[in-house]
């Protein structure tokens, strides 16, 4: 019986709905809102957010066109810091001014006829620097590490190199004019660059080599201009000319020693700073703090502290001015460190390198303005060539850093490998 019923049901043909009735039912189903059941999830805030993300505001309809929607006011963030502190002109001018101040004050103190208390001058500068940064730390302006004996032992060789650098710098500045001193200071860049090639795997680009050639050329022109000026003013065979030329030769020798000491100090500090992870003011604190006892001992036992020599170094008519200049020279080292960090923070490292290259021109001109440096065509040409060499070198470093940043995404060359790593690698091949 059940089989007969099943056959009867399946045997019947399907019911056909007229097309008009089918269209009416479809309209009713489409226009009817969906019914929410217990098993159906309700729309959440996340779903509303998704629909809002893809919603397009068409505006009000005006015939066949839509009016543009009213723009929503945007709330912009206004920084609370002052615009003067973030203006790049102010830190650049401050950095240049502090560099000129330090060079001019040192030259003023060392320009005396018989000044020979160089260790005492450096000791005063270190004491003033420590007092200044300690005061700034107490006021909360800067921060640096407290003294640690273990870190002091690691940093002590760098302080010795610093003493050699600043002592030879004062001796060279004592015998040479500020423009010649500034021009010869560029030769330190060559020694540092090739020291990085030997010890840190650096490289020298053709553009950097071209700048090195300009630096050497400017130094040769400056030395020739100084010697020619001395011979023309005092006569080729006079005793005064011979004394002047010997003074210049002494200055060139001290400048050569200063270039080597500066390059050794910079390269050694770069290698040592990885062990201590010092920041700028940490370096300044340990450098000056460790130098004070050494400079004081050298001044007491090496230099002449007789009353006659003291009066010769500090004449009564200029004594107060010399002491003030010593204090300002110590403060200017703090200004240089602070303004250089300020310049990098507000601008960029690229701008800072260019400012360092451009800063040599006003320093050289300060020697022509404040002191009796000879103003001749060869001397001015040497200043200009040295100025251009600094700009070319800064541009070479900028391009080299940009090339390194671009090649870091997809290396095309094999990085340098030490001899032990290479031997171990070759042993695996055999």
GUMIDO-360767 format. One line per 2 residues: number of its first residue (from 1); for each residue y, x, z of N, C-alpha, C. Coordinates in steps of 0.2 Angstrom, whole numbers, padded with zeros to 4 digits. Example, Ala and Ser with C-alpha at 12.3 -4.5 7.8 and 13.67 -1.06 7.14 Angstrom:
1) -0028/0066/0039/-0022/0062/0039/-0016/0066/0039 | -0011/0064/0035/-0005/0068/0036/0000/0064/0039 $
***
This chain:
1) -0006/0004/0000/0000/0000/0000/0006/0004/0000 | 0006/0010/0004/0012/0014/0004/0013/0018/-0002 $
3) 0007/0020/-0005/0008/0023/-0012/0011/0019/-0017 | 0009/0012/-0017/0012/0008/-0022/0020/0007/-0021 $
5) 0022/0007/-0014/0029/0006/-0013/0032/0012/-0015 | 0029/0018/-0014/0033/0025/-0016/0033/0025/-0024 $
7) 0028/0023/-0027/0028/0023/-0034/0033/0019/-0037 | 0034/0013/-0033/0039/0008/-0036/0046/0010/-0035 $
9) 0047/0014/-0029/0054/0017/-0028/0056/0022/-0033 | 0051/0027/-0034/0053/0032/-0038/0053/0030/-0045 $
11) 0049/0025/-0047/0049/0023/-0054/0056/0019/-0056 | 0059/0017/-0051/0066/0013/-0053/0071/0018/-0056 $
13) 0074/0017/-0061/0080/0021/-0064/0086/0022/-0059 | 0089/0027/-0059/0095/0028/-0055/0101/0023/-0056 $
15) 0104/0021/-0051/0110/0016/-0052/0116/0020/-0055 | 0119/0017/-0060/0124/0020/-0064/0131/0016/-0061 $
17) 0136/0020/-0059/0142/0017/-0057/0147/0017/-0063 | 0151/0012/-0064/0156/0012/-0069/0161/0017/-0068 $
19) 0163/0020/-0074/0168/0026/-0074/0175/0024/-0070 | 0177/0017/-0071/0183/0015/-0067/0182/0015/-0060 $
21) 0176/0012/-0057/0175/0012/-0050/0174/0019/-0047 | 0171/0024/-0051/0170/0030/-0049/0177/0034/-0048 $
23) 0182/0033/-0052/0188/0036/-0052/0192/0033/-0046 | 0191/0027/-0044/0195/0024/-0038/0192/0026/-0032 $
25) 0185/0027/-0032/0182/0030/-0026/0185/0037/-0025 | 0185/0041/-0030/0187/0048/-0029/0195/0048/-0027 $
27) 0199/0044/-0029/0206/0044/-0027/0206/0042/-0019 | 0202/0037/-0017/0202/0036/-0010/0199/0041/-0006 $
29) 0194/0045/-0008/0192/0051/-0004/0197/0056/-0004 | 0200/0058/-0009/0205/0063/-0009/0211/0062/-0005 $
31) 0214/0056/-0005/0220/0054/-0001/0218/0053/0006 | 0212/0052/0008/0210/0051/0015/0210/0057/0019 $
33) 0213/0057/0025/0214/0063/0029/0207/0065/0032 | 0205/0072/0033/0199/0074/0035/0197/0071/0042 $
35) 0191/0069/0043/0189/0067/0050/0186/0073/0054 | 0189/0074/0060/0187/0079/0064/0181/0077/0069 $
37) 0176/0081/0068/0170/0079/0072/0169/0084/0078 | 0164/0083/0082/0164/0087/0088/0161/0094/0086 $
39) 0158/0095/0081/0155/0101/0078/0160/0105/0074 | 0165/0102/0072/0170/0105/0068/0176/0108/0072 $
41) 0177/0115/0070/0182/0118/0074/0189/0116/0073 | 0193/0115/0078/0200/0113/0077/0204/0119/0075 $
43) 0210/0118/0071/0214/0124/0069/0217/0127/0075 | 0217/0134/0074/0220/0138/0079/0226/0141/0077 $
45) 0230/0144/0082/0236/0147/0081/0235/0153/0076 | 0229/0156/0076/0228/0161/0071/0228/0159/0064 $
47) 0225/0152/0063/0225/0149/0056/0232/0147/0054 | 0236/0145/0059/0243/0143/0057/0247/0149/0055 $
49) 0245/0155/0058/0249/0161/0057/0247/0163/0050 | 0240/0163/0048/0238/0165/0041/0242/0160/0036 $
51) 0242/0154/0037/0245/0149/0032/0253/0151/0032 | 0256/0153/0038/0263/0155/0038/0264/0161/0034 $
53) 0259/0166/0034/0260/0172/0031/0260/0171/0023 | 0257/0166/0021/0256/0165/0013/0261/0159/0011 $
55) 0265/0157/0016/0269/0151/0014/0275/0154/0010 | 0277/0151/0005/0283/0153/0001/0289/0147/0001 $
57) 0294/0149/0004/0300/0144/0005/0303/0143/-0002 | 0302/0137/-0005/0305/0136/-0012/0312/0133/-0011 $
59) 0315/0131/-0005/0321/0128/-0005/0321/0121/-0007 | 0327/0118/-0007/0328/0111/-0009/0327/0110/-0017 $
61) 0324/0104/-0019/0323/0103/-0026/0330/0100/-0028 | 0332/0102/-0034/0338/0099/-0038/0336/0098/-0045 $
63) 0333/0092/-0046/0331/0091/-0053/0324/0095/-0054 | 0325/0098/-0060/0319/0103/-0061/0319/0110/-0058 $
65) 0324/0111/-0054/0325/0118/-0052/0325/0117/-0044 | 0324/0123/-0041/0325/0123/-0033/0331/0127/-0031 $
67) 0334/0125/-0026/0340/0129/-0024/0337/0135/-0019 | 0340/0140/-0020/0338/0146/-0015/0338/0144/-0008 $
69) 0333/0146/-0004/0333/0145/0003/0338/0149/0007 | 0340/0146/0012/0345/0149/0016/0342/0155/0020 $
71) 0345/0161/0019/0342/0167/0022/0343/0167/0029 | 0337/0170/0032/0337/0170/0039/0340/0176/0042 $
73) 0345/0175/0047/0348/0182/0049/0343/0186/0052 | 0344/0193/0050/0340/0198/0053/0343/0202/0059 $
75) 0339/0203/0064/0342/0207/0070/0340/0214/0069 | 0345/0218/0068/0344/0225/0068/0345/0229/0074 $
77) 0342/0234/0075/0342/0238/0081/0347/0243/0081 | 0351/0243/0086/0357/0247/0087/0356/0253/0092 $
79) 0355/0259/0090/0354/0264/0095/0359/0265/0100 | 0357/0266/0106/0361/0267/0112/0365/0274/0112 $
81) 0362/0279/0109/0365/0285/0109/0372/0286/0105 | 0376/0290/0107/0382/0290/0104/0382/0294/0097 $
83) 0386/0291/0093/0386/0294/0086/0389/0301/0086 | 0393/0303/0091/0395/0310/0091/0389/0315/0092 $
85) 0385/0313/0096/0379/0318/0098/0374/0318/0092 | 0374/0313/0088/0369/0313/0082/0372/0315/0076 $
87) 0379/0317/0076/0382/0319/0070/0380/0327/0069 | 0378/0328/0063/0375/0335/0062/0381/0340/0061 $
89) 0387/0338/0060/0392/0343/0059/0394/0346/0066 | 0394/0342/0071/0395/0345/0078/0390/0351/0080 $
91) 0384/0350/0080/0379/0355/0082/0379/0361/0077 | 0381/0360/0071/0381/0366/0066/0387/0370/0068 $
93) 0393/0367/0069/0399/0371/0071/0398/0374/0078 | 0395/0371/0082/0394/0374/0089/0389/0380/0088 $
95) 0384/0379/0084/0379/0385/0083/0383/0391/0080 | 0387/0390/0075/0391/0395/0072/0396/0398/0077 $
97) 0400/0394/0080/0404/0396/0085/0402/0400/0091 | 0396/0398/0093/0392/0402/0099/0390/0409/0096 $
99) 0388/0409/0090/0386/0416/0087/0392/0420/0086 | 0397/0418/0083/0403/0422/0082/0406/0424/0089 $
101) 0406/0420/0094/0408/0421/0101/0404/0427/0104 | 0398/0427/0103/0394/0432/0106/0395/0439/0102 $
103) 0395/0439/0096/0396/0445/0092/0403/0448/0093 | 0408/0444/0094/0415/0446/0095/0416/0449/0102 $
105) 0413/0445/0107/0414/0448/0114/0411/0454/0115 | 0405/0455/0112/0401/0461/0113/0405/0467/0109 $
107) 0407/0466/0103/0411/0471/0100/0418/0473/0104 | 0421/0468/0107/0427/0469/0111/0425/0474/0117 $
109) 0420/0472/0120/0418/0476/0126/0416/0483/0123 | 0412/0484/0118/0410/0490/0116/0414/0494/0111 $
111) 0420/0491/0110/0425/0495/0105/0429/0500/0109 | 0428/0500/0116/0432/0505/0119/0431/0512/0117 $
113) 0435/0517/0119/0435/0524/0116/0429/0527/0119 | 0427/0526/0125/0422/0530/0128/0417/0525/0132 $
115) 0416/0519/0130/0411/0515/0134/0404/0517/0133 | 0401/0518/0139/0394/0521/0139/0390/0518/0144 $
117) 0392/0512/0147/0388/0508/0152/0384/0502/0148 | 0380/0504/0143/0377/0498/0139/0372/0495/0144 $
119) 0368/0498/0148/0363/0495/0152/0366/0490/0157 | 0372/0492/0160/0376/0488/0164/0378/0482/0161 $
121) 0381/0482/0155/0383/0477/0151/0377/0472/0150 | 0371/0474/0148/0366/0470/0147/0363/0467/0153 $
123) 0364/0470/0159/0362/0468/0165/0366/0462/0167 | 0373/0463/0166/0378/0457/0168/0376/0451/0164 $
125) 0375/0452/0157/0373/0446/0153/0367/0443/0155 | 0362/0446/0157/0356/0443/0160/0357/0439/0166 $
127) 0361/0442/0171/0362/0438/0177/0366/0432/0175 | 0371/0432/0171/0375/0427/0169/0371/0421/0166 $
129) 0366/0423/0162/0362/0419/0158/0357/0415/0163 | 0354/0419/0168/0350/0416/0173/0354/0411/0177 $
131) 0360/0413/0179/0364/0408/0183/0366/0402/0179 | 0367/0403/0173/0369/0397/0169/0363/0392/0168 $
133) 0357/0395/0166/0352/0390/0165/0349/0387/0171 | 0350/0391/0177/0347/0388/0183/0352/0382/0185 $
135) 0358/0383/0184/0363/0378/0185/0362/0371/0181 | 0361/0373/0175/0359/0367/0170/0353/0364/0172 $
137) 0348/0367/0175/0341/0364/0177/0343/0360/0183 | 0347/0363/0188/0348/0359/0194/0352/0352/0192 $
139) 0356/0352/0187/0360/0346/0185/0355/0342/0181 | 0349/0344/0179/0345/0340/0175/0347/0340/0167 $
141) 0351/0345/0165/0352/0345/0158/0347/0348/0154 | 0343/0353/0157/0338/0356/0153/0332/0357/0158 $
143) 0326/0358/0156/0320/0360/0160/0317/0366/0157 | 0314/0369/0162/0309/0375/0160/0305/0376/0166 $
145) 0300/0380/0165/0295/0382/0170/0297/0386/0176 | 0294/0385/0181/0296/0389/0187/0292/0396/0186 $
147) 0295/0401/0190/0292/0407/0189/0285/0408/0192 | 0280/0411/0187/0273/0412/0189/0271/0419/0188 $
149) 0268/0422/0193/0267/0429/0192/0262/0431/0186 | 0257/0426/0185/0252/0427/0180/0256/0427/0173 $
151) 0260/0422/0172/0264/0422/0166/0268/0428/0165 | 0271/0430/0171/0276/0436/0170/0272/0442/0168 $
153) 0266/0443/0170/0262/0449/0168/0261/0449/0161 | 0259/0443/0158/0258/0442/0151/0264/0443/0147 $
155) 0270/0441/0150/0276/0441/0146/0280/0448/0147 | 0278/0452/0151/0282/0458/0153/0282/0463/0147 $
157) 0277/0464/0143/0278/0468/0137/0283/0466/0132 | 0284/0459/0132/0289/0456/0127/0296/0458/0130 $
159) 0297/0458/0136/0303/0459/0139/0305/0466/0138 | 0300/0471/0138/0302/0478/0137/0304/0479/0130 $
161) 0301/0475/0125/0303/0475/0118/0310/0472/0117 | 0311/0467/0121/0318/0464/0121/0323/0469/0123 $
163) 0322/0473/0128/0327/0478/0131/0328/0483/0125 | 0323/0485/0122/0324/0490/0116/0328/0487/0111 $
165) 0327/0481/0109/0331/0477/0104/0338/0477/0106 | 0340/0474/0112/0347/0473/0113/0350/0479/0115 $
167) 0347/0484/0117/0350/0491/0118/0352/0494/0112 | 0348/0495/0107/0349/0498/0101/0354/0493/0097 $
169) 0354/0487/0098/0359/0483/0095/0366/0484/0098 | 0367/0485/0104/0374/0487/0107/0376/0494/0104 $
171) 0371/0498/0104/0373/0505/0102/0375/0505/0094 | 0372/0501/0090/0374/0501/0083/0380/0497/0082 $
173) 0381/0492/0086/0388/0488/0086/0394/0492/0088 | 0392/0497/0093/0397/0501/0095/0400/0506/0090 $
175) 0396/0508/0086/0398/0513/0081/0399/0510/0074 | 0397/0504/0072/0398/0501/0066/0403/0495/0067 $
177) 0406/0493/0061/0410/0487/0061/0405/0481/0061 | 0408/0475/0062/0404/0469/0062/0402/0467/0055 $
179) 0406/0468/0050/0403/0466/0043/0397/0471/0042 | 0397/0477/0043/0392/0482/0041/0386/0480/0046 $
181) 0387/0479/0052/0382/0477/0057/0378/0471/0054 | 0382/0466/0052/0379/0460/0050/0375/0461/0044 $
183) 0377/0465/0039/0374/0466/0033/0367/0470/0034 | 0368/0475/0038/0362/0479/0040/0356/0475/0044 $
185) 0359/0470/0047/0354/0466/0051/0349/0462/0046 | 0351/0461/0040/0347/0457/0035/0340/0461/0034 $
187) 0341/0468/0035/0335/0472/0033/0329/0470/0038 | 0331/0468/0044/0326/0466/0049/0321/0460/0046 $
189) 0324/0456/0042/0320/0451/0038/0314/0454/0034 | 0316/0459/0031/0311/0462/0027/0305/0465/0031 $
191) 0307/0468/0036/0301/0471/0041/0297/0465/0044 | 0300/0460/0046/0297/0454/0049/0292/0451/0044 $
193) 0295/0450/0037/0291/0447/0032/0284/0451/0031 | 0285/0457/0030/0279/0461/0029/0275/0462/0035 $
195) 0278/0462/0041/0274/0462/0047/0269/0455/0047 | 0272/0450/0045/0268/0443/0045/0263/0444/0040 $
197) 0264/0447/0034/0259/0448/0029/0253/0452/0032 | 0254/0458/0036/0249/0462/0039/0245/0459/0044 $
199) 0249/0455/0049/0246/0453/0055/0244/0446/0055 | 0248/0442/0051/0247/0434/0052/0244/0431/0045 $
201) 0243/0436/0040/0241/0433/0034/0246/0429/0030 | 0252/0431/0031/0258/0428/0027/0258/0430/0020 $
203) 0263/0428/0016/0264/0430/0009/0271/0430/0008 | 0272/0434/0002/0279/0435/0000/0280/0433/-0007 $
205) 0284/0428/-0008/0285/0425/-0015/0290/0430/-0019 | 0289/0429/-0026/0294/0433/-0030/0302/0431/-0028 $
207) 0303/0425/-0026/0310/0424/-0024/0312/0427/-0018 | 0307/0428/-0013/0309/0432/-0007/0310/0439/-0009 $
209) 0306/0442/-0013/0307/0449/-0015/0313/0450/-0019 | 0316/0445/-0022/0322/0446/-0025/0328/0446/-0020 $
211) 0327/0442/-0015/0332/0442/-0009/0332/0448/-0006 | 0326/0451/-0005/0325/0458/-0002/0329/0463/-0005 $
213) 0328/0463/-0012/0332/0468/-0016/0340/0467/-0015 | 0342/0461/-0015/0349/0459/-0013/0351/0462/-0007 $
215) 0347/0461/-0002/0348/0464/0005/0349/0471/0005 | 0345/0475/0002/0345/0482/0002/0351/0484/-0002 $
217) 0353/0481/-0008/0359/0483/-0012/0365/0482/-0008 | 0365/0476/-0004/0371/0475/0000/0372/0480/0006 $
219) 0367/0482/0008/0367/0488/0014/0369/0494/0011 | 0367/0496/0005/0369/0502/0002/0376/0502/0000 $
221) 0379/0496/-0003/0386/0496/-0004/0390/0496/0002 | 0388/0493/0007/0392/0493/0014/0392/0500/0016 $
223) 0387/0504/0016/0387/0511/0019/0391/0515/0015 | 0391/0514/0008/0395/0518/0004/0402/0517/0004 $
225) 0404/0510/0005/0411/0508/0006/0414/0511/0013 | 0410/0511/0018/0412/0514/0024/0413/0521/0024 $
227) 0409/0525/0021/0410/0532/0020/0416/0534/0016 | 0416/0530/0010/0422/0532/0006/0429/0530/0009 $
229) 0429/0525/0013/0435/0523/0017/0437/0529/0022 | 0432/0531/0025/0433/0537/0030/0436/0543/0027 $
231) 0433/0545/0021/0435/0551/0017/0442/0550/0014 | 0443/0544/0012/0450/0543/0009/0455/0543/0014 $
233) 0454/0540/0020/0459/0540/0025/0460/0547/0029 | 0455/0550/0030/0456/0557/0034/0455/0563/0030 $
235) 0454/0562/0023/0453/0568/0019/0446/0571/0019 | 0444/0573/0013/0437/0575/0012/0435/0581/0016 $
237) 0440/0586/0018/0438/0592/0021/0441/0592/0028 | 0444/0587/0031/0447/0587/0037/0442/0586/0043 $
239) 0444/0588/0049/0439/0587/0055/0438/0580/0057 | 0444/0576/0056/0443/0569/0057/0438/0565/0053 $
241) 0438/0567/0047/0434/0564/0042/0427/0565/0044 | 0425/0572/0046/0419/0574/0047/0416/0570/0054 $
243) 0421/0569/0059/0419/0566/0065/0418/0558/0063 | 0422/0555/0059/0421/0548/0057/0414/0547/0053 $
245) 0413/0552/0049/0406/0551/0045/0400/0552/0050 | 0401/0557/0055/0395/0558/0059/0395/0552/0064 $
247) 0400/0548/0066/0400/0542/0070/0396/0537/0066 | 0398/0536/0059/0395/0531/0055/0387/0533/0054 $
249) 0386/0539/0054/0378/0541/0053/0375/0539/0059 | 0378/0540/0065/0375/0538/0071/0374/0531/0072 $
251) 0378/0527/0069/0378/0520/0069/0372/0517/0064 | 0371/0521/0059/0366/0519/0054/0359/0521/0057 $
253) 0359/0526/0061/0352/0528/0064/0351/0523/0070 | 0356/0521/0074/0354/0516/0079/0353/0509/0075 $
255) 0356/0507/0070/0354/0501/0066/0347/0501/0064 | 0345/0507/0061/0338/0508/0059/0333/0507/0065 $
257) 0334/0510/0071/0330/0508/0076/0330/0501/0079 | 0336/0498/0078/0337/0491/0080/0333/0486/0075 $
259) 0332/0488/0069/0328/0484/0064/0321/0484/0066 | 0319/0490/0068/0312/0491/0069/0310/0488/0076 $
261) 0315/0488/0081/0314/0485/0088/0314/0478/0087 | 0318/0475/0083/0319/0468/0082/0313/0465/0079 $
263) 0310/0468/0074/0304/0466/0070/0298/0466/0075 | 0298/0471/0079/0292/0472/0084/0293/0467/0089 $
265) 0299/0465/0091/0300/0460/0096/0298/0453/0094 | 0300/0452/0088/0299/0445/0085/0291/0444/0084 $
267) 0288/0449/0081/0281/0448/0079/0277/0448/0085 | 0279/0452/0090/0275/0452/0097/0276/0446/0100 $
269) 0282/0443/0100/0283/0437/0104/0279/0431/0101 | 0279/0431/0094/0275/0426/0090/0268/0426/0092 $
271) 0265/0432/0093/0258/0433/0095/0257/0431/0102 | 0262/0433/0107/0261/0432/0114/0262/0425/0116 $
273) 0267/0422/0112/0269/0415/0114/0263/0410/0113 | 0258/0412/0109/0252/0407/0109/0248/0407/0115 $
275) 0248/0413/0119/0244/0413/0125/0248/0409/0131 | 0255/0409/0131/0258/0406/0136/0261/0399/0134 $
277) 0261/0397/0128/0264/0391/0126/0271/0390/0128 | 0275/0395/0128/0282/0394/0131/0286/0390/0126 $
279) 0291/0387/0129/0297/0384/0125/0303/0388/0125 | 0308/0385/0122/0314/0390/0121/0317/0392/0127 $
281) 0318/0388/0132/0321/0389/0138/0316/0393/0143 | 0310/0392/0142/0305/0396/0146/0305/0403/0144 $
283) 0306/0404/0137/0307/0411/0135/0313/0414/0137 | 0318/0411/0137/0325/0413/0139/0324/0415/0147 $
285) 0321/0411/0151/0321/0412/0158/0317/0418/0159 | 0311/0419/0157/0307/0425/0158/0310/0431/0155 $
287) 0313/0431/0149/0316/0437/0146/0321/0440/0150 | 0326/0435/0152/0331/0438/0156/0329/0440/0164 $
289) 0325/0436/0166/0323/0437/0173/0319/0443/0174 | 0315/0445/0169/0311/0451/0170/0315/0457/0167 $
291) 0320/0456/0164/0324/0462/0161/0329/0464/0167 | 0331/0460/0171/0336/0461/0176/0334/0468/0180 $
293) 0329/0468/0183/0327/0474/0187/0327/0480/0183 | 0324/0480/0177/0323/0486/0173/0330/0488/0171 $
295) 0334/0484/0169/0341/0486/0166/0345/0488/0172 | 0344/0486/0178/0348/0488/0184/0346/0495/0186 $
297) 0339/0496/0186/0337/0503/0187/0339/0508/0182 | 0339/0506/0176/0341/0511/0170/0348/0512/0171 $
299) 0352/0507/0173/0359/0508/0173/0361/0513/0179 | 0357/0512/0185/0359/0516/0191/0357/0524/0190 $
301) 0351/0525/0187/0348/0531/0186/0350/0535/0180 | 0352/0531/0174/0353/0535/0168/0360/0535/0167 $
303) 0364/0530/0168/0371/0530/0166/0375/0534/0172 | 0381/0536/0170/0386/0539/0174/0390/0534/0178 $
305) 0389/0534/0185/0393/0530/0189/0398/0533/0193 | 0401/0539/0191/0406/0542/0194/0413/0538/0193 $
307) 0417/0539/0198/0424/0535/0198/0428/0537/0191 | 0427/0543/0189/0431/0545/0183/0428/0541/0177 $
309) 0421/0541/0176/0418/0537/0171/0419/0530/0171 | 0419/0527/0177/0420/0520/0178/0427/0518/0176 $
311) 0432/0522/0178/0439/0521/0176/0440/0521/0168 | 0436/0526/0165/0436/0527/0158/0433/0521/0154 $
313) 0428/0518/0157/0425/0512/0154/0429/0506/0155 | 0432/0505/0161/0436/0499/0163/0443/0502/0165 $
315) 0447/0503/0160/0454/0505/0161/0457/0499/0165 | 0462/0501/0169/0465/0496/0173/0469/0491/0169 $
317) 0472/0492/0164/0475/0487/0159/0471/0482/0156 | 0464/0484/0155/0460/0479/0152/0454/0477/0156 $
319) 0454/0479/0162/0448/0478/0167/0446/0471/0167 | 0451/0466/0169/0449/0459/0169/0447/0456/0163 $
321) 0450/0458/0157/0448/0455/0151/0441/0458/0149 | 0439/0464/0151/0432/0466/0149/0427/0462/0153 $
323) 0429/0461/0160/0424/0457/0164/0423/0450/0161 | 0429/0447/0159/0428/0440/0157/0424/0440/0150 $
325) 0425/0445/0146/0422/0446/0140/0414/0447/0141 | 0412/0451/0146/0405/0451/0148/0402/0445/0150 $
327) 0406/0441/0154/0403/0434/0156/0403/0430/0150 | 0407/0430/0146/0407/0425/0140/0401/0427/0135 $
329) 0400/0434/0135/0394/0436/0131/0388/0434/0133 | 0387/0433/0140/0381/0431/0143/0380/0423/0142 $
331) 0386/0420/0143/0386/0412/0142/0384/0411/0135 | 0387/0415/0130/0386/0413/0123/0378/0414/0121 $
333) 0374/0418/0124/0367/0418/0123/0364/0411/0125 | 0366/0408/0130/0364/0401/0132/0366/0396/0127 $
335) 0373/0397/0125/0375/0392/0120/0371/0393/0113 | 0369/0399/0111/0366/0399/0105/0359/0396/0106 $
337) 0355/0397/0111/0349/0394/0112/0349/0386/0112 | 0354/0384/0116/0355/0376/0116/0357/0373/0110 $
339) 0362/0376/0106/0365/0374/0100/0360/0374/0094 | 0356/0379/0094/0350/0380/0089/0345/0374/0090 $
341) 0343/0373/0096/0338/0368/0097/0342/0361/0096 | 0348/0360/0097/0352/0354/0096/0352/0353/0088 $
343) 0353/0359/0084/0354/0358/0077/0347/0356/0074 | 0342/0359/0076/0335/0357/0074/0334/0350/0075 $
345) 0336/0348/0081/0334/0341/0083/0338/0336/0079 | 0344/0337/0078/0349/0332/0074/0348/0333/0067 $
347) 0347/0339/0064/0346/0339/0057/0339/0340/0055 | 0337/0346/0053/0330/0348/0052/0329/0355/0052 $
349) 0323/0358/0051/0322/0365/0051/0324/0368/0045 | 0324/0364/0039/0327/0367/0033/0334/0368/0033 $
351) 0338/0363/0036/0345/0364/0037/0347/0369/0042 | 0343/0370/0047/0344/0375/0052/0343/0382/0049 $
353) 0338/0383/0044/0337/0390/0041/0343/0391/0036 | 0346/0386/0033/0352/0387/0029/0358/0388/0033 $
355) 0359/0385/0038/0364/0387/0043/0364/0394/0045 | 0358/0396/0047/0357/0403/0049/0359/0408/0043 $
357) 0358/0406/0037/0360/0411/0032/0367/0410/0030 | 0370/0404/0031/0377/0404/0029/0381/0406/0035 $
359) 0378/0407/0041/0382/0409/0047/0384/0416/0047 | 0381/0420/0043/0382/0427/0042/0389/0428/0039 $
361) 0391/0424/0035/0398/0425/0032/0404/0424/0037 | 0404/0419/0041/0409/0419/0046/0409/0424/0051 $
363) 0403/0427/0053/0402/0432/0058/0405/0439/0055 | 0404/0440/0048/0406/0446/0045/0414/0445/0044 $
365) 0416/0439/0043/0424/0438/0042/0427/0439/0049 | 0424/0437/0054/0427/0438/0061/0429/0446/0062 $
367) 0424/0450/0059/0426/0457/0060/0432/0459/0056 | 0433/0456/0051/0439/0458/0047/0445/0455/0050 $
369) 0445/0449/0054/0450/0446/0056/0452/0449/0063 | 0447/0450/0068/0449/0451/0075/0449/0459/0076 $
371) 0446/0463/0071/0446/0470/0072/0448/0473/0065 | 0449/0480/0066/0452/0484/0060/0446/0486/0055 $
373) 0442/0481/0053/0437/0483/0048/0440/0484/0042 | 0438/0489/0038/0441/0490/0031/0440/0485/0026 $
375) 0446/0482/0023/0445/0477/0018/0446/0480/0011 | 0441/0482/0008/0441/0485/0001/0437/0481/-0003 $
377) 0437/0482/-0010/0433/0478/-0014/0425/0480/-0013 | 0423/0486/-0012/0416/0487/-0011/0414/0483/-0004 $
379) 0418/0484/0001/0416/0480/0007/0415/0473/0007 | 0420/0470/0003/0420/0463/0002/0414/0461/-0003 $
381) 0413/0465/-0008/0407/0464/-0012/0400/0464/-0008 | 0400/0469/-0003/0394/0470/0001/0393/0463/0005 $
383) 0398/0461/0008/0398/0455/0012/0395/0449/0008 | 0398/0448/0001/0396/0443/-0003/0389/0443/-0005 $
385) 0387/0449/-0007/0380/0450/-0009/0375/0449/-0003 | 0377/0451/0003/0373/0450/0009/0372/0442/0010 $
387) 0378/0439/0009/0378/0432/0010/0374/0428/0005 | 0374/0430/-0001/0370/0427/-0006/0362/0428/-0005 $
389) 0361/0434/-0002/0354/0436/-0001/0351/0432/0005 | 0355/0430/0010/0353/0426/0015/0351/0419/0012 $
391) 0355/0416/0008/0354/0410/0005/0348/0410/0001 | 0347/0415/-0004/0341/0415/-0008/0335/0416/-0004 $
393) 0335/0419/0002/0329/0420/0006/0328/0413/0010 | 0333/0410/0012/0332/0403/0015/0329/0398/0010 $
395) 0331/0398/0004/0328/0394/-0001/0321/0396/-0003 | 0319/0402/-0003/0313/0404/-0004/0308/0402/0001 $
397) 0310/0402/0008/0306/0400/0013/0305/0392/0013 | 0310/0389/0011/0310/0381/0010/0305/0380/0004 $
399) 0305/0383/-0001/0300/0382/-0006/0293/0384/-0004 | 0292/0389/-0001/0286/0391/0001/0283/0386/0006 $
401) 0287/0384/0011/0284/0379/0016/0282/0372/0012 | 0286/0370/0007/0285/0364/0003/0278/0365/-0001 $
403) 0277/0371/-0003/0271/0372/-0007/0265/0372/-0002 | 0266/0375/0004/0260/0375/0008/0259/0367/0011 $
405) 0264/0363/0012/0263/0356/0013/0259/0353/0008 | 0261/0354/0002/0258/0351/-0004/0251/0353/-0005 $
407) 0249/0359/-0004/0242/0362/-0005/0238/0360/0001 | 0241/0358/0007/0236/0356/0012/0232/0350/0011 $
409) 0234/0346/0007/0231/0340/0005/0224/0341/0001 | 0225/0346/-0003/0219/0347/-0007/0219/0355/-0008 $
411) 0215/0359/-0004/0215/0366/-0005/0212/0368/-0011 | 0215/0373/-0014/0213/0376/-0021/0211/0383/-0020 $
413) 0212/0386/-0014/0210/0393/-0013/0206/0394/-0007 | 0202/0399/-0006/0198/0400/0000/0202/0403/0005 $
415) 0202/0400/0011/0207/0403/0017/0204/0410/0018 | 0209/0415/0021/0207/0421/0023/0201/0422/0028 $
417) 0197/0426/0027/0191/0427/0032/0191/0434/0035 | 0189/0434/0041/0189/0441/0045/0183/0445/0043 $
419) 0183/0451/0044/0178/0455/0042/0171/0454/0045 | 0171/0452/0052/0165/0450/0055/0162/0443/0052 $
421) 0167/0438/0051/0164/0432/0048/0161/0433/0041 | 0164/0438/0037/0162/0439/0030/0155/0443/0030 $
423) 0154/0447/0035/0148/0451/0036/0142/0446/0038 | 0144/0441/0043/0139/0436/0045/0137/0432/0039 $
425) 0142/0430/0035/0141/0426/0029/0136/0429/0024 | 0138/0435/0023/0133/0439/0018/0126/0440/0021 $
427) 0125/0440/0027/0119/0441/0030/0114/0435/0029 | 0117/0429/0028/0114/0423/0027/0112/0422/0020 $
429) 0115/0426/0015/0114/0425/0008/0107/0430/0007 | 0106/0435/0011/0101/0439/0009/0094/0437/0012 $
***
